[in-house]
């Protein structure tokens, strides 16, 4: 069999997106029928989102290579 006839396998990213879509559709159906798929109040979700957002921002700011000292800035040049 030549290489042109071979079909490449489905990527992990594609599987993840399909599974994520299925979860989103199930969630939407539950919401439409008045069922709460998540046992959290809106206030708790807002607090969780705020904590996650702040944590991610802090990690990105810490991880990113920032040159604060004169010595570090001169080395970057």
Secondary structure, DSSP 8 states (H G I E B T S, - for coil): --GGG------HHHHHHHHHHHHHHHHHHHHHTT--SSS--HHHHHHHHHHHHHHHHHHHHHHS----SHHHHHHH-
